[in-house]
Structures are given as structure tokens and as C-alpha cells.
């Protein structure tokens, strides 16, 4: 937050005189908070005159006109602005703005910037960057301790100890005090040769550059964290991608690291991530002990059951879990249910994985293929990738191949099987009765089903049908509408329609 400046695309926007920019800065510094006229005037003018009220109204009018994107709202003699604030760490904070309020904010932002820089230095432990930071801030003890640790790790024990003596002499001379507990502790550990700071895990998978949609779910997750967020949906709906996107958006909140695990022994994997090898005894209790007082972000992908994570929550840390089945037995979880993208999002995603000109040339065929896949991200990505690898194919050709694969059943092409891979996986987890029921629905090409119709077409008793339908709804193969009525997504109908010829031939 250097000088107050704004751009629209690549063109800089003229923000007016200094006091107008000061009004805008005061609103941004109080992002989302309603400020009265009196509060704003007190922030911008140290010694306001009666004309300040009229000047403030003029500035507000000009800010609205210049930056309509800010959605500046006025109510009951006050103003509210909502924006995303980013500090690029260039220049002095609030450069060019004067007055008591901005001097205090400049100091606050400067301290915040220093802490953020030192958090980064703690993660990287780059000796050269630490030396530069210590030279610029010689009285700050935390970066000095980090530098001593980094030097020790490089085998430069004498240099590390020398930095302690430099710090001690400087603190005595400048402030008349001895080094604090952090510096004294690391000095003693180096002398004993047992310096071993806790491991800081950085396990988040890369974010997807073409991630699309899920704005409402992301907003709800950001409001919930550091509480526990659960993401549920059928295979192929993008649960893992959403969890990773949320993780990257909030990773800066969790200074002690990010852990990503997938498997049955979650507690064991968490302990290994923080340096505990071959743990024994109550692993969940040991994890809670290690996590006490820390701020970890934990993502547990594809949770098999509630017991795997039931005792692992830790105050201050956050957990994001993904599971096909919503684990209602877990307390304190905010669940996000996802399915396919919206129609508009699916088209946007399709254009990211395939040349938009090819999609524009066949809009009806593109919509048909997306609809057949119920707008599920995994299926859209596979089909888009297939078409990208075949520049002479049209979307209509892929549709025709889908038709042929459906008739051939088990003899489908490898690409078709890749599209249907999530369904192949989930079918392997179904019992014979549930699989038979879905095959019956597919043969009838039924979109909406009810208990009585399901019992009639499958020849199963009503009691068994109700249990089966609920179990299928739990894994999102059918969607509950009202009691006793369900919708069968087109992608599920397509898959079991593809399976029917293979099973009956």
C-alpha cells in the first residue's frame, strides 16, 4: 500500500486531489465497516472547518463516478465500501497522505508488513535474505534468531553464535536490555548442538489455473474457516480441486503450515507431516498435543468414514475434508454439497480446455455434450482434452462416438472410459441390488423416479426400495426431490445405459 493509485485494466485512473485520495484510503482501510461523516472527517482532517462536510460529499460523489466498481453505499449519514485489499509491499505505506490518522495507520501497516516478511523468511530460511533483513532491522530479535538457525543448518555454527553476541551488544548499547527468551534459547541449543526447530509442512497440491465456478461455496468456506469445512459430492464433481483452491486462498492464515493427506490412517499421516515417524499409542491424542497452540491448515481428501477424523480437530487449526458421503455423525462441520457446474460455468470451463472458436462453431452440439455429462468438471476436462488432441475432429464427431460407445457397452473407447471413470469407480462400491435398480432406471430412461415405480420396475419390495434409494442418494447417484421422489442425473443415466448392453449381451 504505497501511493493511493488505481487502474482499470492497464490504464491508470485519475483519483483527484490529495484529500479526495485520503477519503478513499480511509474507506479502504476500514473495508466493509460503516463510517459516519464525523468519523471520516476526523480521519482526513486534523483540524476540520465547517466546509469539511460539503467537501466530503463532493469527494464521495467524485469517487462514485470515478470508481463505480467499488459499490460505495451511503446510509444513515455514513458510508460503506467493500473491496479486496492487496499490499504489494512497494513504497512507503499510504505515501503522500498526511495527518494523525494516516501516520498511525502507516506505523500499523509497516509493522504488519514486517511480520509478513518475517513469516515468509521463516518458511524459506534463505540466509542471504535473512542477512539483508537483519541489517535493515537490527533490533528485531525474531529475524536474528531465524538467521542463527539458518546458519547453524548450513554448518556455520561460529557465525550463528557471533550473531548472538552482536545482538546482545547492540541491545545493551541501544536499549539497555539483554536478549529475549527466543534468542537465548536458540543460543543455548546451538551450544549444545541440539537445535531442531519443528518441521513446517508445505503439502498443498498446486492450484488449477483453469479452476472455474464455485463462488458461493468458496465464500461460505472462507466464512467458516478456521472451523471445519466438509465438501461432498459424487466422484468427478471436483471436490479435491475445490478443497485445494480454498486452501490456497487461506494458506496465509496458517503460519505453521499446510498438510494434505489421503488415506485411512489420517492421524499417522498428520504426525509424519510434522516430523513424528512411526508413532505408537493413541495417535489422535499425540496429534492434538503436537497441534496445540499451532495454526495448521489440514486437508483430508476422500475421507472413508467419520472414525478416520473424528478426534483430530485442534483449536486454532482448520480442517477441510472431502467425502462422497456426507458424514452427518461428525459434529461442528459446515458441509458444502457440489454437483455439476452451472451451465454458464461449464461453457466457460469448456472454453478453457478447448479452443473457443471450435466451440462457437458448434454451439448446439457443445451444449448437448455438456448436458450429457451433467456439467461435471472431470468429464468436461477429458472431452475437451480429447478434442484438443484431435484438431480435425468436430464436437459432433465426439457425440457420434459417444452414441456408438453406448451401444457397444463394455467395448467403449479408452477416452469414453476416462470420461466415465468416476462412475466406474462408484459402481464397484455398489451392492447387487443397488446396481440392478440403476440399470432398471437407465433402461426406462427415467429422469424422475418414485418409490412405487421403482418397486414395480425392479420387482423388489417397497421396504428394500426405500433403503436402496436413500443409499444411492447418500453417494449422489440420485438427487432427492421430496419424500419418496428422486431425480436421476443424465450422466448417471448415460453410464448405466452404457452398462446395460454389456450386461445383457
C-alpha positions in Angstrom: 0.0 0.0 0.0 2.2 2.7 -1.3 0.7 5.8 -3.0 -3.1 5.6 -3.4 -3.5 4.7 -7.1 -6.0 2.8 -9.2 -6.0 1.1 -12.6 -8.7 -0.2 -14.8 -7.1 -2.9 -16.9 -3.8 -1.3 -18.0 -5.0 2.3 -17.8 -4.3 4.3 -14.6 -7.3 6.2 -13.2 -7.0 9.8 -12.0 -8.1 9.9 -8.4 -8.2 13.6 -7.8 -6.6 15.8 -5.2 -4.8 14.6 -2.1 -7.8 14.9 0.3 -10.0 13.0 -2.1 -7.4 10.2 -2.2 -7.3 10.4 1.6 -11.1 9.9 1.8 -10.8 6.8 -0.5 -7.8 5.5 1.6 -9.8 5.9 4.9 -12.7 3.9 3.3 -10.4 1.2 2.1 -8.6 0.9 5.4 -12.0 0.3 7.0 -13.1 -2.2 4.4 -16.7 -3.3 5.0 -17.2 -1.0 8.1 -19.7 1.8 8.1 -18.1 5.1 8.7 -20.1 8.2 9.8 -19.5 11.6 8.3 -17.9 12.6 11.6 -15.5 9.6 11.7 -14.4 10.2 8.1 -13.8 13.9 8.7 -11.8 13.1 11.8 -9.6 10.7 9.8 -9.0 13.0 6.9 -8.8 16.5 8.6 -6.8 17.0 11.8 -8.4 20.5 12.3 -11.6 20.4 10.2 -13.6 23.5 9.3 -17.4 23.7 8.7 -16.7 23.4 5.0 -15.4 19.8 5.5 -18.9 18.3 5.4 -19.6 19.8 1.9 -16.1 18.8 0.8 -16.7 15.2 2.0 -19.9 15.0 0.0 -18.2 16.3 -3.1 -15.4 13.7 -2.8 -17.9 10.9 -2.3 -19.7 11.9 -5.5 -16.5 12.0 -7.4 -15.3 8.7 -6.0 -18.6 7.0 -7.0 -18.3 8.5 -10.5 -14.6 7.5 -11.0 -14.8 4.0 -9.4 -18.3 2.6 -9.8 -16.9 -0.9 -9.3 -16.3 -0.1 -5.6 -20.1 -0.1 -4.9 -19.8 2.7 -2.4 -23.0 2.8 -0.3 -24.4 5.6 1.9 -26.9 5.0 4.7 -27.9 7.0 7.8 -25.3 9.6 7.3 -22.5 7.1 6.8 -20.6 5.3 4.1 -19.5 1.7 3.4 -17.2 0.3 0.8 -16.2 -3.3 0.1 -13.1 -4.2 -1.8 -10.3 -6.8 -1.8 -7.1 -5.1 -0.4 -3.7 -6.3 -1.6 -0.4 -4.9 -0.3 2.3 -5.3 -3.0 5.0 -4.1 -0.5 6.2 -1.3 -2.8 6.9 2.1 -1.4 6.0 3.6 1.9 2.5 2.7 3.1 0.0 5.5 2.3 2.7 7.6 0.7 1.7 11.2 0.3 -1.2 11.2 2.8 -0.8 13.4 5.9 -2.4 13.7 9.3 -2.5 12.0 12.6 -4.8 9.1 11.4 -2.6 8.2 8.4 0.6 8.4 10.5 -0.9 5.9 12.9 -2.0 3.7 10.0 1.4 4.0 8.3 3.0 2.6 11.5 0.5 -0.2 11.8 0.9 -1.2 8.2 4.6 -1.0 8.5 4.6 -3.4 11.4 2.1 -5.7 9.6 4.4 -5.7 6.6 7.5 -6.6 8.7 5.6 -9.5 10.3 4.5 -10.8 6.9 8.1 -10.5 5.6 9.4 -12.4 8.6 6.7 -15.1 8.3 8.0 -15.6 4.7 11.6 -15.7 5.9 10.7 -18.3 8.5 9.3 -20.5 5.7 12.2 -20.0 3.3 15.1 -19.7 5.7 17.2 -18.1 3.0 20.5 -16.9 4.6 21.1 -14.0 2.2 17.6 -12.6 2.5 17.7 -13.0 6.3 21.1 -11.2 6.4 19.5 -8.3 4.4 16.5 -8.1 6.7 18.6 -8.2 9.9 20.8 -5.4 8.6 17.7 -3.3 7.8 16.1 -4.1 11.2 19.0 -4.8 13.6 16.9 -4.5 16.8 14.3 -7.1 15.8 15.1 -10.4 17.6 12.9 -12.8 15.6 14.7 -12.5 12.3 18.1 -12.6 14.2 17.0 -16.0 15.7 15.9 -17.3 12.3 19.3 -16.2 10.8 21.1 -18.1 13.6 19.1 -21.2 12.9 19.7 -21.0 9.1 23.4 -20.5 9.6 23.6 -23.5 12.0 21.7 -25.6 9.5 24.4 -24.8 6.9 27.1 -25.8 9.3 28.2 -22.2 10.1 28.0 -22.6 13.9 30.6 -19.9 14.6 28.8 -17.3 12.5 25.5 -18.2 14.2 27.0 -17.7 17.7 28.7 -14.4 16.6 25.2 -13.1 15.6 24.0 -13.7 19.2 26.9 -11.7 20.6 26.3 -8.9 18.1 22.7 -8.7 19.1 23.5 -8.8 22.8 26.0 -5.9 22.4 23.6 -3.8 20.3 20.5 -4.3 22.6 22.7 -3.4 25.6 24.0 -0.3 23.9 20.8 0.9 22.3 18.1 -0.2 24.8 20.0 -1.3 27.9 18.4 -4.8 27.8 19.5 -8.4 27.4 18.4 -10.6 24.5 14.9 -12.0 24.9 14.0 -15.7 25.5 13.8 -16.7 21.8 17.4 -15.6 21.2 18.7 -17.0 24.4 17.1 -20.4 23.7 18.4 -20.7 20.2 21.9 -19.7 21.5 21.8 -22.4 24.2 20.6 -25.0 21.7 23.4 -24.2 19.3 26.0 -24.5 22.1 24.5 -28.0 23.0 24.2 -29.0 19.3 20.6 -30.0 19.7 18.9 -27.3 17.6 15.9 -28.8 15.9 13.0 -26.5 15.1 9.7 -28.1 14.3 9.2 -29.1 10.7 6.9 -26.7 8.8 4.9 -28.8 6.2 4.0 -27.3 2.8 2.0 -30.0 1.2 -0.8 -28.2 -0.7 -1.0 -29.6 -4.2 -0.8 -26.9 -7.0 -3.9 -24.9 -7.6 -5.6 -25.4 -11.0 -5.0 -22.5 -13.3 -8.3 -23.2 -15.1 -10.4 -23.7 -12.0 -13.9 -22.4 -12.7 -17.0 -21.5 -10.7 -18.0 -22.5 -7.1 -18.0 -18.8 -6.0 -20.9 -19.4 -3.5 -19.2 -22.5 -1.9 -15.8 -20.7 -1.7 -17.4 -17.7 0.0 -19.2 -20.0 2.6 -15.9 -21.8 3.3 -14.0 -18.6 3.8 -16.6 -17.5 6.4 -16.4 -20.9 8.2 -12.6 -21.3 8.5 -10.9 -22.0 10.8 -13.9 -24.1 11.6 -14.2 -27.5 9.8 -15.5 -27.5 6.2 -16.8 -30.6 4.6 -17.1 -31.0 0.8 -19.4 -33.7 -0.5 -20.5 -34.7 -4.0 -20.3 -37.6 -6.5 -17.0 -38.8 -7.9 -15.8 -36.4 -10.7 -17.6 -33.3 -9.3 -14.4 -31.5 -8.4 -14.3 -31.9 -4.6 -10.5 -32.1 -4.4 -10.0 -29.2 -6.7 -12.3 -27.1 -4.7 -10.6 -28.0 -1.4 -7.2 -27.1 -2.9 -8.5 -23.8 -4.3 -9.8 -22.9 -0.8 -6.6 -24.0 0.8 -4.5 -21.7 -1.4 -6.9 -18.7 -0.7 -6.4 -19.1 3.1 -2.9 -20.5 3.4 -1.5 -17.2 4.7 -3.8 -17.5 7.7 -1.9 -20.7 8.9 1.6 -19.8 9.8 2.6 -23.3 10.9 2.0 -25.0 7.6 -0.4 -26.8 5.4 -0.9 -30.6 5.4 -2.6 -32.7 2.6 -3.4 -36.3 3.3 -5.4 -39.0 1.6 -5.8 -42.5 3.2 -7.2 -44.4 6.0 -4.6 -43.7 8.8 -5.1 -40.0 8.8 -3.6 -39.4 12.3 -0.5 -41.3 11.3 0.0 -39.2 8.2 -0.6 -35.9 10.1 2.1 -36.9 12.6 4.6 -37.8 9.9 4.0 -34.4 8.3 5.2 -32.7 11.5 8.2 -35.0 11.9 6.9 -37.8 14.1 8.0 -41.0 12.4 6.5 -44.4 13.4 4.2 -43.0 16.1 2.7 -45.5 18.6 -0.2 -45.4 21.1 -3.1 -43.0 20.8 -2.1 -41.2 17.5 -5.1 -38.8 17.6 -4.1 -37.7 21.1 -0.5 -37.3 20.1 -1.5 -35.2 17.0 -3.7 -32.9 19.2 -0.6 -32.5 21.5 1.6 -31.6 18.6 -1.0 -29.2 17.1 -1.8 -27.4 20.4 -1.1 -23.7 20.1 -0.3 -24.1 16.4 -2.2 -22.9 13.3 -2.2 -25.7 10.7 -4.4 -26.0 7.6 -5.3 -29.6 7.1 -7.0 -31.0 4.0 -8.1 -34.7 4.3 -9.1 -35.9 0.8 -11.6 -38.7 0.2 -12.4 -39.5 3.8 -13.6 -43.1 4.0 -15.5 -42.8 7.3 -16.2 -40.5 10.2 -13.9 -42.5 12.5 -10.9 -41.6 10.5 -11.0 -37.9 11.5 -13.4 -37.8 14.5 -10.8 -36.9 17.1 -8.4 -34.8 15.1 -9.8 -31.2 15.4 -7.5 -28.8 17.1 -8.3 -25.2 18.3 -6.7 -22.6 16.0 -6.1 -25.1 13.2 -8.5 -25.6 10.3 -9.7 -28.8 8.6 -11.2 -29.2 5.1 -12.4 -32.7 4.3 -13.8 -34.2 1.1 -16.1 -37.2 1.1 -18.5 -38.8 -1.4 -20.9 -39.4 1.5 -21.9 -36.6 3.9 -20.6 -37.7 7.3 -23.5 -36.4 9.4 -22.2 -38.1 12.5 -19.3 -35.6 12.7 -20.2 -32.6 14.9 -19.4 -29.0 14.0 -18.8 -29.4 10.3 -20.2 -27.0 7.7 -21.0 -29.1 4.7 -20.8 -27.9 1.1 -22.6 -30.1 -1.5 -21.4 -29.8 -5.0 -22.6 -31.4 -8.3 -22.0 -30.3 -11.8 -21.1 -26.7 -12.7 -23.9 -24.3 -13.8 -24.5 -24.2 -17.5 -22.6 -20.9 -17.9 -19.7 -22.2 -15.8 -19.5 -25.4 -17.7 -19.3 -23.5 -21.0 -16.6 -21.2 -19.5 -14.6 -24.2 -18.4 -15.0 -25.9 -21.8 -13.6 -22.8 -23.4 -10.5 -23.0 -21.1 -9.7 -26.6 -22.1 -10.6 -26.3 -25.8 -10.2 -23.6 -28.4 -13.3 -21.3 -28.0 -13.6 -21.0 -31.8 -14.3 -24.7 -32.2 -17.0 -24.5 -29.5 -18.5 -21.4 -31.1 -18.7 -23.2 -34.5 -21.0 -25.9 -33.0 -22.9 -24.3 -30.1 -25.8 -26.7 -30.0 -23.5 -29.8 -30.1 -21.3 -28.3 -27.4 -24.4 -27.7 -25.2 -25.6 -31.3 -25.8 -22.2 -32.8 -24.9 -22.0 -30.8 -21.7 -25.6 -31.6 -20.8 -24.9 -35.3 -21.3 -22.1 -35.1 -18.8 -24.3 -33.2 -16.3 -21.7 -30.4 -16.4 -19.3 -32.4 -14.3 -15.7 -30.9 -14.4 -13.9 -34.2 -14.7 -15.9 -35.3 -17.8 -15.7 -31.8 -19.4 -11.9 -31.8 -19.0 -11.5 -35.3 -20.6 -13.7 -34.5 -23.6 -12.0 -31.1 -24.0 -8.6 -32.7 -23.9 -9.6 -35.3 -26.4 -10.8 -32.7 -28.9 -7.7 -30.6 -28.3 -5.6 -33.6 -29.3 -7.7 -34.1 -32.5 -7.7 -30.7 -34.2 -9.6 -32.1 -37.2 -12.4 -33.5 -35.2 -15.7 -31.7 -34.6 -17.8 -31.8 -31.4 -20.4 -33.6 -33.5 -17.9 -36.4 -34.1 -17.4 -36.9 -30.4 -21.2 -37.0 -29.9 -21.4 -39.7 -32.6 -18.6 -41.7 -30.9 -20.5 -41.5 -27.6 -23.6 -42.9 -29.3 -21.6 -45.8 -30.7 -19.9 -46.5 -27.3 -23.2 -46.5 -25.6 -24.5 -49.2 -27.9 -21.3 -51.2 -27.6 -21.3 -51.1 -23.8 -18.2 -52.7 -22.3 -16.3 -52.3 -25.6 -16.1 -48.5 -25.2 -13.0 -46.5 -26.3 -10.3 -45.5 -23.7 -11.4 -41.9 -23.9 -15.0 -42.8 -23.1 -13.8 -44.9 -20.2 -11.8 -41.9 -19.0 -14.9 -39.8 -19.0 -16.8 -42.4 -17.2 -14.0 -43.3 -14.7 -15.7 -41.7 -11.7 -18.9 -43.8 -12.4 -16.8 -47.0 -12.9 -15.3 -46.4 -9.5 -18.5 -45.8 -7.7 -20.2 -48.8 -9.4 -17.6 -51.0 -7.9 -18.7 -49.9 -4.4 -22.4 -50.7 -5.0 -24.2 -53.9 -4.0 -26.0 -56.0 -6.5 -29.5 -54.7 -5.6 -28.4 -51.0 -6.0 -26.7 -51.8 -9.3 -29.8 -53.6 -10.6 -32.0 -50.7 -9.6 -29.9 -48.2 -11.5 -29.8 -50.4 -14.6 -33.6 -50.6 -14.5 -33.8 -46.8 -14.4 -31.4 -46.5 -17.3 -33.4 -49.0 -19.4 -36.5 -46.9 -18.8 -34.5 -43.6 -19.4 -36.4 -42.3 -16.4 -35.3 -38.9 -15.1 -37.7 -38.7 -12.1 -38.5 -41.8 -10.1 -40.6 -42.6 -7.1 -40.6 -45.5 -4.6 -43.7 -47.2 -6.1 -42.4 -47.0 -9.7 -39.0 -48.2 -8.6 -40.5 -51.2 -6.8 -42.6 -52.1 -9.9 -39.8 -51.9 -12.4 -37.2 -53.7 -10.2 -39.5 -56.3 -8.7 -38.1 -55.5 -5.2 -40.2 -55.0 -2.1 -41.1 -51.4 -1.2 -39.1 -51.5 2.1 -36.0 -52.6 0.4 -36.5 -50.0 -2.3 -36.7 -47.1 0.2 -33.4 -48.2 1.8 -31.7 -48.6 -1.6 -32.9 -45.2 -2.9 -31.6 -43.4 0.2 -28.3 -45.2 0.0 -28.0 -44.1 -3.6 -28.9 -40.5 -2.6 -26.1 -40.6 0.0 -23.5 -41.1 -2.7 -25.2 -38.6 -5.1 -26.2 -41.1 -7.8 -29.7 -39.8 -7.4 -30.9 -36.5 -6.1 -33.8 -36.3 -3.5 -36.6 -34.0 -4.5 -39.4 -34.6 -2.0 -40.1 -37.6 0.2 -40.2 -40.7 -2.0 -39.2 -38.9 -5.2 -35.8 -38.6 -6.8 -34.1 -37.3 -9.9 -31.6 -39.4 -11.8 -28.8 -37.1 -13.3 -28.3 -37.5 -17.0 -24.6 -38.5 -16.6 -25.7 -41.4 -14.3 -28.4 -42.5 -16.8 -25.8 -42.3 -19.6 -23.3 -44.5 -17.7 -25.8 -47.2 -16.7 -27.3 -47.1 -20.2 -23.8 -47.8 -21.4 -23.5 -50.7 -18.9 -26.9 -52.2 -19.9 -25.9 -53.7 -23.3 -22.7 -55.1 -21.8 -24.7 -56.9 -19.0 -27.5 -58.1 -21.2 -25.4 -59.2 -24.2 
